[in-house]
Amino acid sequence: MDACADDIEKHITFTKPPFDMVHSLTKRGSITIKFCDLNRDELMESRQDTREKALELVQDIRDAYPQSLDAEGYKRLQKEATHGRRHCSVTRSILLRNQDIFPDIDKRNWK
């Protein structure tokens, strides 16, 4: 499974905050987690760094909402969610969990 190209939300999920561990939703997700060792310490730390940066941007956007959807922070979040970006699935998860301020998320570059 390609975490950036596949619809991973159907197969794995991140723990509720802090989002650092992944859990399977399907057999395919379980196999991927085990095969890729997705819960190893260094990978969880790296996802934590990505999560913290994304959540800071979300908070900045919330502070300036609704004018902020054209802001640089929103553009950066969209860029970090695009296919091929490191831990794009973490950023996508954060965007999807904040649809109250991101109702028109552009998912075209997620695959």
C-alpha positions in Angstrom: 0.0 0.0 0.0 1.3 3.5 -0.9 0.4 5.8 2.0 0.3 8.8 -0.3 -1.4 7.3 -3.3 -3.9 4.8 -1.8 -6.9 5.8 0.3 -5.3 4.7 3.5 -8.1 6.0 5.7 -10.0 2.9 4.6 -7.2 0.6 5.8 -5.4 2.3 8.7 -6.0 5.1 11.2 -3.9 7.2 13.4 -4.6 7.1 17.1 -6.6 10.1 18.3 -4.2 12.8 19.4 -1.2 12.5 19.4 -1.7 10.6 16.0 1.7 9.0 16.3 0.7 5.3 16.2 -1.2 3.7 13.4 -3.9 1.0 13.8 -5.4 -1.2 11.2 -9.0 -1.0 10.0 -8.6 -3.9 7.5 -6.5 -7.0 7.0 -4.6 -5.1 4.3 -3.9 -2.3 6.8 -2.7 -4.8 9.4 -0.3 -6.5 6.9 1.1 -3.1 5.8 1.6 -1.9 9.4 3.5 -5.1 10.3 5.4 -5.4 7.0 6.6 -1.7 7.0 6.9 -1.6 10.8 4.9 1.6 10.8 5.0 1.9 14.6 8.7 1.9 15.1 10.1 4.6 17.4 11.9 6.8 14.9 8.9 6.8 12.5 6.5 7.7 15.3 8.8 10.6 16.3 9.0 11.8 12.8 5.2 11.7 12.5 5.0 13.6 15.8 7.1 16.4 14.3 4.9 16.6 11.3 1.8 16.5 13.4 3.0 19.3 15.7 3.8 21.6 12.7 0.5 20.9 11.1 -1.4 21.5 14.3 0.3 24.8 14.8 -0.8 25.9 11.3 -4.3 24.7 12.0 -4.4 26.8 15.2 -3.1 29.8 13.4 -5.8 29.3 10.8 -8.5 28.9 13.5 -7.3 32.1 15.1 -7.9 34.0 11.9 -10.9 32.1 10.6 -12.7 32.7 8.2 -10.4 35.1 6.5 -7.5 32.7 6.8 -8.5 30.1 4.1 -6.5 32.2 1.6 -3.6 32.5 4.0 -0.2 31.0 3.5 -0.7 28.5 6.3 -3.6 26.8 4.6 -1.6 26.7 1.3 1.3 25.0 3.3 -1.1 22.4 4.8 -2.5 21.6 1.3 1.1 21.3 0.0 2.1 19.0 2.9 -0.9 16.8 2.1 0.0 16.2 -1.5 1.3 12.9 -2.8 4.9 12.2 -2.1 5.3 14.6 0.8 6.8 13.1 4.0 4.0 11.9 6.2 1.4 13.4 3.9 -1.2 11.0 5.5 -0.6 12.7 8.9 -1.4 16.1 7.4 -4.4 14.7 5.5 -5.7 13.2 8.7 -5.5 16.5 10.5 -7.2 18.3 7.6 -10.0 15.8 7.6 -10.5 16.0 11.3 -10.9 19.8 11.0 -13.5 20.0 8.2 -15.3 22.6 10.1 -12.7 25.1 8.9 -11.6 23.1 5.8 -15.0 22.2 4.1 -13.6 22.4 0.6 -10.4 20.4 0.9 -8.8 19.9 -2.5 -8.0 16.2 -2.6 -7.0 16.2 -6.3 -3.3 16.1 -5.4 -3.6 13.5 -2.8 -3.2 10.6 -5.2 
